């Protein structure tokens, strides 16, 4: 194969959980296009924070940027400590693809976005000519960009599709016209971080106590080894209607189970898209939905809900909130000592090139439970 633009990224670093990584990216000082590329990459990282290995061609298609621009922004982010990269692939293969480890730069602290703008009380207020001088520093030179002259999002965050690295300087100049008091900011970071986190939690709970249904559906499909892309306009409108109708996370999980069963009946390997899952919500919201889901023909080891239920039957410990269900499934399969479950776990890990999961399963099952025709890689 010929050289690709992605071939010169290297060095591995400590990984972080995807939600933490996304939150840090959103609140970082990175250029908007670099944040866009990293947030798109974060959609390929699973809940355990394992490395992802999408091709730069796929990232280019998902971001709407050129492949060269994607590589440039990934390289910039890596040099700033936002990710590390190594080659992915089994030994002996003729192909190799970069796999990306999410990480936070050394010394990076999560700060509420409002902290990036000088508040009216963030610097000492003085009278006379010094006050006027301070106000002059805090005001943009062009009064046409003052507060109220245009929506904040439109004034600062418009990034043309396909923005290249040379275009970032102008964007940074627009976004850097606010005065900052370093001493006051450093003293307030600890308390403001706590307050911002609490405010964010309250805000998210007021919208929907079961969390974001779109993110939940993406996670459910990721558990099946599928990449679900949500259209902001079309799918976003459907998800907002779900929220308005009071659809809960439990109801969406039940609808997803029904949708997955339908895909299997039709021998359809596509993801369960938002509209497709929505077609099963009325059935999932019916009083007998739980009973129908429990009587599904699917084996317990093919879904997170089935794994949780099987663990409860075996009096095995419950799955932790941040525990990847696929790793928990390995432990339940060992406790169940069912050959069908063990073979499915191993085949599933091999099918999706989940090397770490496969090695974890082999070590957990041991020689006594491994299939007789299994050989060490």
N, C-alpha and C positions, 0 to 999 in steps of 0.2 A: 504493500500500500504506500502511496505517496505521503509526504509530510503534510500534516494538517496544522492550522494555526494554533491548535490547542496543545501541541506536543511539547512546548517549552515551559509549561507551568510545573512546578515541583515543590517538594517539602511538605511534610505532614505536621499537623498541630493538634492541640486538644480540642475535642468537639464539644458542642453545647446542645441543649434541647432546642428544637425548632421554634417553639413559641418565644423563648427567651431571645433567640437569634433574630427573629422577625421584629420583635419589640425594640431591640437594640438598633437594628438597621433603620427602622422608621424614625427613631429619635437621634440618629447620628448626624454628623455634619457632612456626610458623603454627598457628592453631587446627585441630583435627582435621578439621572439615568443609571448611575452605578447602583443606587438603591433599587431601582426598578429591576435590574438584572439580578441582584442578590435576592430580592423577594421572589422573583420567578424561580430561581434555583432552590429557594427554601421549600417550594411546593413539592420538590422531589425528595426531601429529607423526611424520614419516618419519625414516629414519636420517640424512638429510642435515641435519636440524634446520630444514627449511623451514617456513614458517608453515602452520598448520592453520586451517580455517574451518568447523568444525561449527556448526550453529545452536544457540542456547541451548535451544530445545525438545528437540533431540536430547540435549544434555548433561543436561537435566533428566530425561529418560527413562532415561539410562544411570546417573545418580547416585542416582535415587530421590528427588531433592529437587524442590521447586517451581521453576518457571522464574525467579520473582522471587528466590528464594534463590541460584540459580546466578549470576544477574547480580550480585547483591550481593557474593558471594564473589569473583567475577572482578574486580569493581571494586576490592575491598579488596586483592587480590593485585597488581593493576596499580599501585595507589598505593604499594605497598611495593616495587615494582621487580621483581616475579616474572614479569611478562609485559608486552608492549606490544601495542597493537591499532591496526589501520587497516582501512579498508573494502576488501573484495574484490569483484571483478567487472570484466568487460570494459567498455570504453568504449561508451556508447550503450545499455547495458542498463538496464532499469527497476528492476532489483533490485540490492541490495548487501548483503553479509553481512560481519560482522566477521571478520578473519583475525588469528590470535593468534601472536605471535612469542615463543617461550620465551626467558627470560633470567634471569640471577642478579642480585640486588640488589648495588649497589656495596659493596665491602668484605666481602661474604659469604664465609665460609670453611667448608668442609666439616669437621665435627667428628663423631667417633664418638658415637653416642647415649649410650654409657656415660659420656662426658665431662659430660653434662648432669646427672648425679647425683654428689653429693659422695662420693668414696671415703674409706675409713678413713684413708688416709695423705695426703690432699690438703691438710690444714691442719696446722700445728704442734701436736703433742700436749703438753699441759702437765698438771701434777698439781694436786691440791687443788681449791679451789672453782672455779677458772677452767675446768678440764676439765669439771666438772659443768655449768657454764653453757653451754659450747660444745655439749655433748651435748643440753641442753635445747633449744637453737636448732635442732639438726638433727633432732629428733624431732617428728612431727606431734602436735598437741594432743590429738586424739582417738586413743587407743591402739588403737581398733578398726580403724584403717587401717594399723597397723604391718606390717612385712614378715612374711609368713606367714599373716596373718589372712584374706587373699583373694588369688586369682591377680592378678598385676600388671596383666594386660591387662584383666581385668574391672573392677578397681578404678579405673583411670584412663582407659581408652580406649573406654568405652561411649558412643556418640553416637546419640541418637534419630534415626530417619529423618525427614528434613525439617527439621532444625535450622535455625532462623532466626538472623540476626545477634544479636538481643537475648539469645539463649540462650548466647552464647559466654562471657560474663563469668563465669558460674558454673563453666564447664568450665575456664577459665584459673585460677580461684582454686584448684580442686582440684589442678591440675598444677603449682602454683608454690610448694609448701611445702618446698622443699629449699634448704639453704644452699649458697652458691657462694663460693669463694675466687678473686676475679678475678686476683690476681697469680700465683697458682700455675697457674691455668688458662691464662693467656696464655703463661707460660713453657713449658708442656707441649704446646701445640697442634701445633707442627711435628712433633715425634717421635710424638705420638699419632696424627696423621693418617696417617703412614707405616705405623705398626703396625696401625692399623685397616684400611687398604687391603690390607695383606698378609694379615691374618687373614681378611678377607672373601674374598679370592681363594682362599686355601687351603680355606675352608669350602665355597665354591661348587664347587671342583674335586673335593672329596671326595664331594659329592653326585652330580655328573655331569660328567665332564671335557668333554663336548660342549656344556655350557651348558644353559639352561632350554629344554626342548622346547616348552613353551607359548609362550614369547616368540618362538622360532624360527618357529612356525607362524603367529603373528600377523604377523611380518615378511614371511613368504612371501606371505601373502594381501595385505598392504599393497602389495607389489610388483606385484600384479595389479590394484591399485586397489580392493581390497575391505576392508571393516572387519569383522574377526572378533572377536566377543565371546565370552569364555570364562566359563562358569558355574563359580564357585569350587568348588561341591560336586560336581556331576555330572561336569563335564569335568576338574576337578582330580583326582578319583579315577582317571580313565582315564590321565591324564598320569603320576600316581605309579606306576601299573602299568607304564607304558612304561619309566620309570626302573628299576623293579625287574627288568624283563625284559632290561635292557641295551640298549634301543633307542638307537642313536646318531643324531647330527645327520644324517649321510649317509643312514641308512636312512629317517629321517623325510622328508628331501628327496625321496628316490626315491618314497616312498608319496604324497607331495604331488603329484608329477608325474603319477602314475597317477590320482589323484583328480581333478586338473584335466582330464586327458584324458577322463575319464568325464563330467564336467560338460559339456564341449564336445560330446561325442557326443549327450548328452541335450538339448542346447541349453538348459542350465540355468545361469542367471546368478547363482545364489546363491554365497556363500562356501563353501569346503570346510571344514565344521565338524570338530571334534575327532573325533567318533564316525565321521564319514564317512571321514576320512583313516585312522583306525584300522582300518577294514575292508580297507585295501590294504597294511597293514604286513606280513602274512604273505607276500604276493607280493613285496613290496620286500625282505624279509629272505631270500628264496630265493637260491640261488647264481647264478641267471641274471638276477637283477633288473637289474644294471647293463647287461647286453646288451639287455634288453627296453627299458629306458629310452632307450638310445642309438638304438634303431630306431624311436623314436616318430615318428608322422606330423607332429607339431607342428613348425613352422619354428623355427630356432634362436633367432630374435629374440623369442620369446614367453615365455622363461623365463630366470632368472639362470644356470642350469646350461648352457643352450644358448648363451648369450652368452659364458660363460667358455670353453666348448669351441671356439666359433668363433674367439675371440681367440687361443687356442692354435694352431689350424690356420693362422692367418695370421701366426704368430710375433709377435703383438702383445703388448705388456706385460701382465702379469697384473693383475687387479683388486686394488686395495689393500683391506686389511681393513675400513676405515671408508668406502669409496667406494660411493655409491649405484649399484646395478647399472643403473638406468635411464640415468644419465649416462654410465656406462662403455659401455652399449650404443650410445650416439650415436657414440662414438669408434670402436668396432668396426665399426659400419655404414659409417662414412666410409672405414675401411680396406678393407672388403669391397667398397664401391662397388656394392652391390646395391640396385636401385630398390625392390624389395618391402620390404626392411628399412627403407630410408629413409622410405618412405611410411607404414609401420606405426608407426615412432617418432613421426612428426609427428602422425598421427591419434590415437595413444595419448595424447600430451600434450594435444591439443585436447579429447579426450573427457573427460578428468579435470580440465580447467581448470588444468593444470600450466603456468602462464604462464612461469615461470623456465626450466623444462625446454624448453619450446617455443622460446623465444628462444635458448637455448644451442644447440639443435639447428640452428636456422636459421643462426646464426653459424658453427657448426662445418662444416656441409655446404657453405655458400657457394652462389653462383649456379650453379656448374657441376654440382652434385649435386641441387639442389632440383628438385622436380617442375615441369614446365612450366606446370601449371595452378595453382600456388601463388602467392598474392598476399600482400604484406605487410599485416599487420593495421593 
